[in-house]
C-alpha cells in the first residue's frame, strides 16, 4: 500500500516539474540551462516512477500468488513501459537542449 502512495507522490512531483517548465520557458531564448536541468530532472523522475512501479508490480504478483486479493490496486502500475519510454525520450531531449545551449552561447560570442 505504501508503494501506491510513493508512486502517486512521484507522479504529482513529475507534473509539478512539467508546470515549472511552462512557467520558466522563454520563447526568445528557449535553450537555457535551467530548462535543460528541469527536463533532465523530469526524465529521472519518470525513470524512478517506472522502476518503483515495476517493483510494486512484481511484489503484487507475489502477493496474488500467495493468495491475497489485491486486484484493485493494479491500475497504479499498469503504465510501467510508458514511464520508462518517457524517461528515455526526455533524457535524449535534455541532451539536445544541452547542445542547443552550447550552440546558442557560441552564437552569442560570435556576434
Beta strands, then each sheet from edge to edge (+ up, - down):
end
